[in-house]
Amino acid sequence: MRVGSIIREAFDQFDIAEDEQKSVEQAIYNGLNRLQKVNEEVIGYVVPNKKGRYYGLKDWFNEDGSPKEEFLDKVED
């Protein structure tokens, strides 16, 4: 999922008030960064010719960092 999609989903799912959205957005970025760099549970992936970074669970990716075939549908347009 793209980080923007994760943020929108969190806003909708948890009914985040507009005045709290900026701090929640920053918390999501920080959490993704921590999960990627410290815990190594999430992988960031850049799709050629697409804007933004996609994130997925480590199990969704091959050894070379490319998404596994069964998870390609998670790479949204």
HELIX and SHEET records of a PDB file:
HELIX    1   1 VAL A    3  GLN A   13  1                                  11    
HELIX    2   2 GLU A   18  GLU A   20  5                                   3    
HELIX    3   3 GLN A   21  LYS A   37  1                                  17    
HELIX    4   4 LYS A   58  TRP A   60  5                                   3    
HELIX    5   5 GLU A   69  LYS A   74  5                                   6    
SHEET    1   A 2 VAL A  42  VAL A  46  0                                        
SHEET    2   A 2 ARG A  53  LEU A  57 -1                                        
END                                                                             
